[in-house]
């Protein structure tokens, strides 16, 4: 309990009357201080009895399912069963899976009514999240004191990987590519290009030739059904922050969105999650059931306090893929400890599979290597950053020499780069 301003005024009045009674020659004034003191004590006792009945309750009004990294509208709804309006101050506590809301919030609840306090929630971790108790304080009906209480929203949310939302068009070549929205069996038109000597006459597009005034050839591509397996590193280094999320959350969103694109193209998609051992796996499958299984597996994803072992993941991938497929390895590309293990994993998988290694490229280290020195430690920091960048670039070069395409991009561009690499490999039939 904390006294409010009105209570402090009564305390001040009590003190003033007590001092005046002591200094006054009128004996009747000696007991006047008892009146405000009695009023304060009776008021506090009545407020305590009033709030003991718990006239205030709270609940969180939001969807029961949140998408990782996407802000979700929500509102705390406070209900007042009493015949007086009540002011509430509360700290909007959040579970570990949501970005904290540090500011103290205040709301007035009308008599026998409810009030909504609208806010935005940002999910940053996957899995089930139980809402914690909300510490609050309520101003008594007489405004004599603020009374502490704990409100129980009693809500459990599930944070799932983000979805792609609007359907994304496949990227074609600038020279007349016409990708189909729904690929089917057989062949489809890939692009129109200038006629080259030796092209069969049946491939000439005579309508386009008439419009262009020169021979134009149609190129066709055959539909192919690939096996794509996404391996996610859930070791301790995946706790590193990458924008609003950590790297594990970034990898989970990327895997979920890429899986939607893979299913759209009628390819088979699978999943392996590993740290020091394989934590979970989904065998490659096609269609909506594969997508649902993959997303449910990702919902249980969490960072493991252990060093990663890509070799264990590679052994599991070899057992799951019976034919040549595309393996996407989402891991840290900057750690020197993982360099030899990544190389061993790539050699274990390729051949027969094509391995794409992708990770976040931190621009902060590159900025440190180029920063102008201001203090005496700055040259040494720049030297260490330059050495770190050179070592990471050497590791990426070694993986490329082994035939593994490497995608290293900032966090906000990683998904675009990975999807572009997948589409290029698929279009050029390198898998």
C-alpha positions as CSV (number, residue, x, y, z in Angstrom):
1,X,0.0,0.0,0.0
2,X,1.1,3.5,-0.8
3,X,-0.6,6.7,0.3
4,X,-2.1,8.9,-2.3
5,X,-2.0,12.7,-2.5
6,X,-5.3,13.1,-0.6
7,X,-4.0,11.0,2.3
8,X,-0.8,13.1,2.5
9,X,-3.0,16.2,2.7
10,X,-4.8,14.7,5.7
11,X,-1.5,13.7,7.3
12,X,-0.3,17.3,6.8
13,X,-3.5,18.7,8.3
14,X,-3.2,16.4,11.3
15,X,0.3,17.6,11.9
16,X,-0.6,21.2,11.5
17,X,-3.6,20.9,13.9
18,X,-1.4,19.0,16.4
19,X,1.3,21.7,16.4
20,X,-1.4,24.5,16.6
21,X,-3.0,22.8,19.6
22,X,0.3,22.6,21.4
23,X,1.1,26.2,20.8
24,X,-2.4,27.5,21.4
25,X,-3.6,28.6,24.8
26,X,-7.1,27.2,24.0
27,X,-7.3,23.8,25.5
28,X,-10.1,22.8,23.1
29,X,-7.7,22.9,20.1
30,X,-5.6,20.1,21.6
31,X,-7.9,17.4,20.2
32,X,-8.7,18.8,16.8
33,X,-5.9,16.8,15.2
34,X,-7.8,13.6,15.9
35,X,-10.5,14.4,13.4
36,X,-8.4,14.2,10.2
37,X,-6.4,11.3,11.6
38,X,-9.6,9.4,12.4
39,X,-10.9,10.3,8.9
40,X,-7.8,8.9,7.3
41,X,-7.7,5.7,9.4
42,X,-11.4,5.0,8.8
43,X,-11.0,5.7,5.1
44,X,-8.0,3.4,4.7
45,X,-9.8,0.6,6.6
46,X,-12.9,1.0,4.4
47,X,-10.8,0.9,1.2
48,X,-9.0,-2.2,2.4
49,X,-12.3,-4.0,3.1
50,X,-13.7,-2.8,-0.3
51,X,-10.7,-4.0,-2.3
52,X,-10.5,-7.3,-0.4
53,X,-13.6,-8.4,-2.4
54,X,-11.5,-8.2,-5.6
55,X,-13.9,-6.1,-7.7
56,X,-11.2,-5.8,-10.5
57,X,-10.4,-8.6,-12.9
58,X,-8.2,-8.6,-16.1
59,X,-7.9,-10.7,-19.2
60,X,-5.8,-10.4,-22.4
61,X,-7.8,-10.1,-25.5
62,X,-5.8,-11.3,-28.5
63,X,-5.6,-14.2,-31.0
64,X,-4.6,-17.5,-29.4
65,X,-1.9,-18.0,-32.1
66,X,0.9,-15.5,-32.9
67,X,3.4,-15.4,-35.8
68,X,7.0,-15.1,-34.9
69,X,8.4,-11.6,-35.6
70,X,5.1,-10.1,-36.6
71,X,3.5,-7.6,-34.3
72,X,0.1,-8.7,-33.0
73,X,-2.6,-6.4,-31.8
74,X,-3.8,-7.0,-28.3
75,X,-5.6,-5.3,-25.5
76,X,-5.8,-5.8,-21.7
77,X,-9.5,-5.7,-20.7
78,X,-10.2,-4.7,-17.1
79,X,-13.6,-5.3,-15.6
80,X,-15.0,-3.5,-12.6
81,X,-17.9,-5.1,-10.6
82,X,-18.2,-2.2,-8.1
83,X,-20.4,0.9,-8.2
84,X,-17.5,3.3,-8.3
85,X,-15.0,4.0,-11.1
86,X,-11.4,2.8,-10.2
87,X,-8.0,3.9,-11.5
88,X,-5.5,1.2,-12.2
89,X,-1.7,1.4,-12.8
90,X,-0.1,-1.8,-14.0
91,X,3.2,-3.1,-15.5
92,X,2.3,-5.1,-18.7
93,X,4.4,-8.2,-18.0
94,X,5.0,-10.5,-20.9
95,X,6.3,-14.1,-21.1
96,X,9.8,-14.8,-22.3
97,X,8.5,-15.4,-25.9
98,X,7.4,-11.8,-26.3
99,X,9.4,-8.5,-26.4
100,X,9.1,-6.8,-23.0
101,X,6.8,-3.8,-22.6
102,X,8.7,-1.7,-20.1
103,X,6.5,1.4,-19.7
104,X,4.0,1.6,-16.8
105,X,0.4,2.0,-18.0
106,X,-2.7,3.6,-16.4
107,X,-6.4,3.1,-17.2
108,X,-9.6,4.1,-15.5
109,X,-12.4,1.5,-15.3
110,X,-15.9,2.8,-15.1
111,X,-18.4,1.6,-12.5
112,X,-19.9,-1.8,-13.4
113,X,-18.1,-1.7,-16.7
114,X,-14.9,-2.5,-18.5
115,X,-12.0,-0.6,-20.1
116,X,-9.6,-1.7,-22.9
117,X,-5.9,-0.7,-23.0
118,X,-4.8,-1.4,-26.6
119,X,-1.1,-2.3,-27.2
120,X,1.1,-4.3,-29.7
121,X,2.8,-7.6,-28.9
122,X,6.0,-8.7,-30.7
123,X,6.6,-12.5,-30.5
124,X,10.3,-13.3,-30.5
125,X,10.4,-17.0,-29.5
126,X,8.6,-20.1,-30.7
127,X,6.4,-22.4,-28.7
128,X,3.6,-22.2,-26.1
129,X,3.7,-19.1,-23.9
130,X,1.8,-18.8,-20.7
131,X,1.0,-15.3,-19.7
132,X,2.5,-14.4,-16.3
133,X,0.7,-12.5,-13.5
134,X,0.4,-8.8,-13.9
135,X,1.6,-6.6,-11.0
136,X,-0.8,-3.7,-10.5
137,X,-2.0,-1.2,-8.0
138,X,-5.5,0.2,-7.6
139,X,-6.5,3.6,-6.3
140,X,-9.0,3.2,-3.5
141,X,-12.6,4.6,-3.9
142,X,-11.7,7.5,-1.6
143,X,-8.3,8.1,-3.3
144,X,-6.6,7.7,0.1
145,X,-4.1,5.0,-1.0
146,X,-2.8,2.9,-3.9
147,X,-3.3,-0.8,-3.1
148,X,-1.1,-3.5,-4.6
149,X,-2.6,-6.5,-6.2
150,X,-1.7,-9.2,-8.8
151,X,-4.0,-9.8,-11.8
152,X,-4.2,-13.2,-13.5
153,X,-4.9,-13.0,-17.3
154,X,-4.9,-16.8,-17.4
155,X,-4.0,-17.0,-21.1
156,X,-1.8,-19.3,-23.1
157,X,-0.6,-18.4,-26.6
158,X,1.3,-20.4,-29.2
159,X,3.9,-18.7,-31.2
160,X,4.3,-20.3,-34.7
161,X,6.6,-19.5,-37.6
162,X,5.6,-16.6,-39.8
163,X,3.8,-17.3,-43.1
164,X,4.5,-15.8,-46.5
165,X,1.1,-14.0,-46.6
166,X,0.4,-12.9,-50.2
167,X,1.5,-15.4,-52.8
168,X,4.9,-14.5,-54.2
169,X,5.5,-14.7,-57.9
170,X,8.3,-16.8,-59.2
171,X,11.1,-14.7,-60.6
172,X,12.0,-15.3,-64.2
173,X,14.6,-14.0,-66.6
174,X,14.2,-10.5,-68.0
175,X,14.3,-11.7,-71.5
176,X,10.6,-12.9,-71.6
177,X,10.3,-15.5,-68.9
178,X,6.7,-16.5,-68.2
179,X,6.5,-18.6,-65.0
180,X,3.3,-20.4,-64.4
181,X,1.4,-19.8,-61.1
182,X,0.6,-23.5,-60.7
183,X,3.2,-25.9,-62.2
184,X,1.9,-29.1,-63.6
185,X,3.2,-32.1,-65.4
186,X,5.1,-31.9,-68.7
187,X,6.8,-28.8,-70.0
188,X,6.2,-25.1,-69.7
189,X,7.4,-22.0,-71.5
190,X,10.6,-20.7,-69.9
191,X,11.5,-17.7,-72.1
192,X,11.6,-16.2,-75.5
193,X,15.0,-15.4,-77.0
194,X,16.6,-14.5,-80.3
195,X,17.0,-17.3,-82.8
196,X,20.3,-19.1,-82.8
197,X,21.5,-21.1,-85.8
198,X,20.7,-24.8,-85.2
199,X,17.5,-24.2,-83.2
200,X,14.7,-26.6,-84.5
201,X,12.1,-24.9,-86.7
202,X,9.3,-26.2,-84.4
203,X,10.6,-24.0,-81.5
204,X,10.2,-20.8,-83.5
205,X,7.4,-18.5,-82.2
206,X,6.0,-17.1,-85.5
207,X,3.7,-14.5,-83.8
208,X,6.6,-13.1,-81.8
209,X,8.8,-13.2,-84.9
210,X,6.2,-11.2,-86.9
211,X,6.0,-8.6,-84.1
212,X,9.8,-8.3,-83.6
213,X,10.8,-8.5,-87.3
214,X,13.4,-11.2,-86.4
215,X,13.3,-14.9,-85.7
216,X,12.4,-15.6,-82.0
217,X,12.7,-19.0,-80.4
218,X,10.7,-20.4,-77.6
219,X,12.6,-22.2,-74.8
220,X,10.7,-24.8,-72.7
221,X,11.6,-26.2,-69.3
222,X,10.5,-29.5,-67.9
223,X,8.8,-29.7,-64.5
224,X,11.0,-31.4,-61.9
225,X,10.1,-32.7,-58.5
226,X,13.0,-32.1,-56.1
227,X,13.7,-33.3,-52.6
228,X,14.6,-30.3,-50.5
229,X,15.8,-30.8,-46.9
230,X,16.3,-27.9,-44.6
231,X,18.7,-28.3,-41.7
232,X,18.5,-25.7,-38.9
233,X,21.3,-25.1,-36.4
234,X,19.8,-24.8,-32.9
235,X,23.1,-24.6,-31.0
236,X,24.1,-21.9,-28.6
237,X,25.3,-19.5,-31.3
238,X,21.7,-19.3,-32.7
239,X,20.9,-17.2,-29.6
240,X,22.8,-14.3,-31.2
241,X,20.5,-11.4,-32.0
242,X,19.6,-10.7,-35.7
243,X,17.3,-7.7,-35.8
244,X,14.1,-8.1,-33.8
245,X,14.7,-11.9,-33.5
246,X,17.6,-14.2,-32.6
247,X,19.1,-16.2,-35.4
248,X,17.1,-19.3,-34.5
249,X,13.9,-17.4,-35.0
250,X,15.1,-15.9,-38.3
251,X,16.0,-19.5,-39.5
252,X,12.6,-20.8,-38.4
253,X,10.7,-18.1,-40.3
254,X,12.9,-18.6,-43.4
255,X,12.3,-22.3,-43.3
256,X,8.6,-22.0,-42.9
257,X,8.2,-19.5,-45.8
258,X,10.6,-21.4,-48.1
259,X,8.6,-24.6,-47.4
260,X,5.4,-22.9,-48.6
261,X,7.2,-22.0,-51.9
262,X,8.6,-25.5,-52.2
263,X,5.1,-27.0,-51.7
264,X,3.7,-24.6,-54.3
265,X,6.2,-26.0,-56.8
266,X,5.2,-29.6,-56.0
267,X,8.6,-30.4,-54.6
268,X,9.1,-32.5,-51.5
269,X,10.3,-30.8,-48.4
270,X,11.8,-32.1,-45.2
271,X,13.4,-30.8,-42.0
272,X,16.2,-31.6,-39.6
273,X,16.9,-29.6,-36.4
274,X,20.2,-30.2,-34.7
275,X,22.6,-29.0,-32.0
276,X,25.1,-31.4,-30.5
277,X,22.8,-34.1,-31.8
278,X,19.7,-34.3,-34.0
279,X,16.8,-32.9,-32.1
280,X,13.9,-33.4,-34.5
281,X,13.3,-34.4,-38.1
282,X,10.5,-34.5,-40.7
283,X,10.9,-36.9,-43.6
284,X,10.6,-35.2,-47.1
285,X,7.0,-35.2,-48.2
286,X,4.8,-33.3,-50.6
287,X,1.7,-31.1,-50.2
288,X,-0.1,-29.6,-47.3
289,X,0.5,-32.4,-44.8
290,X,4.3,-31.9,-45.2
291,X,3.9,-28.2,-44.6
292,X,1.7,-28.7,-41.5
293,X,4.2,-31.3,-40.1
294,X,7.1,-28.9,-40.7
295,X,5.4,-26.0,-39.0
296,X,4.4,-28.1,-36.0
297,X,8.0,-29.2,-35.6
298,X,9.3,-25.6,-35.8
299,X,6.8,-24.5,-33.1
300,X,8.8,-26.7,-30.6
301,X,12.1,-25.2,-31.6
302,X,14.3,-23.7,-28.9
303,X,18.0,-22.8,-28.5
304,X,20.1,-25.5,-26.9
305,X,23.0,-24.6,-24.6
306,X,25.5,-26.8,-26.5
307,X,27.9,-26.6,-29.4
308,X,26.6,-27.5,-32.8
309,X,27.7,-30.7,-34.7
310,X,26.8,-30.4,-38.4
311,X,28.3,-33.9,-38.9
312,X,25.5,-35.5,-36.9
313,X,23.0,-33.6,-39.1
314,X,24.7,-34.7,-42.3
315,X,24.6,-38.4,-41.3
316,X,20.8,-38.0,-40.6
317,X,20.3,-36.3,-43.9
318,X,22.1,-39.1,-45.8
319,X,19.7,-41.6,-44.2
320,X,16.6,-39.5,-45.1
321,X,17.4,-38.7,-48.7
322,X,17.5,-41.7,-50.9
323,X,18.0,-39.8,-54.2
324,X,20.0,-36.7,-55.1
325,X,18.4,-33.7,-53.5
326,X,19.0,-30.1,-52.3
327,X,20.2,-29.7,-48.7
328,X,19.9,-26.2,-47.2
329,X,22.0,-25.8,-44.1
330,X,21.1,-22.7,-42.0
331,X,24.0,-22.2,-39.6
332,X,26.6,-19.7,-38.4
333,X,29.2,-18.9,-41.0
334,X,31.5,-16.7,-38.8
335,X,32.5,-19.1,-36.0
336,X,36.0,-20.5,-36.6
337,X,35.2,-23.5,-34.4
338,X,32.5,-24.8,-36.8
339,X,34.6,-24.3,-39.9
340,X,36.2,-27.8,-40.0
341,X,32.9,-29.4,-39.0
342,X,31.0,-27.6,-41.8
343,X,33.6,-28.8,-44.3
344,X,33.3,-32.3,-43.0
345,X,29.5,-32.2,-43.3
346,X,29.6,-30.8,-46.8
347,X,32.0,-33.5,-47.9
348,X,29.8,-36.2,-46.4
349,X,26.8,-34.9,-48.3
350,X,28.2,-33.9,-51.6
351,X,28.1,-35.8,-53.8
352,X,25.4,-37.0,-54.4
353,X,23.5,-34.1,-52.9
354,X,23.9,-30.4,-53.6
355,X,24.5,-28.5,-50.3
356,X,23.6,-24.8,-49.9
357,X,25.1,-23.2,-46.8
358,X,23.4,-20.1,-45.6
359,X,23.9,-17.8,-42.6
360,X,23.7,-14.2,-41.4
361,X,26.5,-11.8,-42.3
362,X,26.9,-9.3,-39.4
363,X,27.6,-5.9,-40.7
364,X,28.7,-4.7,-37.3
365,X,32.1,-6.6,-37.5
366,X,32.7,-5.1,-41.0
367,X,31.9,-1.7,-39.7
368,X,34.4,-2.1,-36.8
369,X,37.2,-3.0,-39.2
370,X,36.6,0.2,-41.1
371,X,35.9,2.6,-38.2
372,X,38.2,5.5,-37.7
373,X,40.2,5.3,-34.5
374,X,39.2,7.6,-31.8
375,X,40.9,6.0,-28.7
376,X,43.9,3.9,-28.2
377,X,42.1,0.5,-28.2
378,X,40.3,1.2,-31.6
379,X,43.2,0.1,-33.9
380,X,43.4,-3.2,-32.1
381,X,39.6,-3.7,-32.3
382,X,39.8,-2.9,-36.0
383,X,42.6,-5.4,-36.5
384,X,40.7,-8.1,-34.7
385,X,37.6,-7.3,-36.8
386,X,39.6,-7.5,-40.0
387,X,41.1,-10.8,-39.0
388,X,37.6,-12.1,-38.2
389,X,36.3,-11.0,-41.6
390,X,39.2,-12.6,-43.4
391,X,38.8,-15.9,-41.6
392,X,35.1,-16.0,-42.3
393,X,35.7,-15.2,-46.0
394,X,38.3,-17.9,-46.2
395,X,35.7,-20.4,-44.7
396,X,33.1,-19.4,-47.3
397,X,35.7,-19.7,-50.1
398,X,36.6,-23.2,-49.0
399,X,32.9,-24.3,-49.0
400,X,32.5,-22.9,-52.5
401,X,35.5,-24.8,-53.7
402,X,33.8,-28.0,-52.4
403,X,30.9,-27.2,-54.7
404,X,28.5,-25.8,-52.1
405,X,26.9,-22.5,-52.9
406,X,27.2,-20.1,-49.9
407,X,24.6,-17.5,-49.1
408,X,25.8,-14.9,-46.6
409,X,23.6,-11.8,-46.3
410,X,22.3,-9.4,-43.6
411,X,19.4,-10.6,-41.5
412,X,16.8,-8.6,-43.4
413,X,18.0,-9.8,-46.8
414,X,18.8,-13.5,-46.0
415,X,15.4,-14.9,-46.9
416,X,15.4,-13.1,-50.3
417,X,18.9,-14.4,-51.1
418,X,18.1,-18.0,-50.1
419,X,14.8,-18.0,-52.1
420,X,16.6,-16.5,-55.1
421,X,19.3,-19.2,-54.9
422,X,16.7,-22.0,-54.7
423,X,14.8,-20.6,-57.7
424,X,18.1,-20.2,-59.7
425,X,19.2,-23.8,-58.9
426,X,15.8,-25.2,-59.8
427,X,15.5,-23.2,-63.0
428,X,19.0,-24.1,-64.2
429,X,18.4,-27.7,-63.2
430,X,21.6,-27.9,-61.1
431,X,19.9,-30.3,-58.7
